[in-house]
């Protein structure tokens, strides 16, 4: 490691002390401003700039707590919200919660009379419809939560 002697007033770039003495095209850099070298005036230094780190960490913990509380409220709201899905001929109805849990299936006599295979297809179709509506409702509610917390919005194509 080469040591260089400072012959001119030091300049500060991006928190590093850069000497003006060059040897073989290299600049000697000392991270003095980060670990106790002080600022431009030679005052300060050390970890004095991190004195508010305790407050920062406390604020982070408060924000995490608030997010957890709001997320729990949204989950409860979604659990208590029902989404209906129907088969294409509306002879089968499926009710699903916002947490994608099936609650009930209603089948009309007209659906029963179509036979087992067609009935199965109608139930599946209604289930997919209810699930898609439930997922869309959940995404919408989570986007509102993120917006209210000042978080970036997820891409719309997800």
Secondary structure, DSSP 8 states (H G I E B T S, - for coil): -------S--EEETTEEEEEEEETTEEEEE-TTTTT---TTS---TTGGGTTHHHHHHHHHHHHHHHHHHHHHHHHHHHT-EEEEE-TTS-EEEEEETTS-EEEEEE-HHHHTT-HHHHHHHHHHHHHHHHHHHHHHHHHHHHHHHHHTT-----TT-
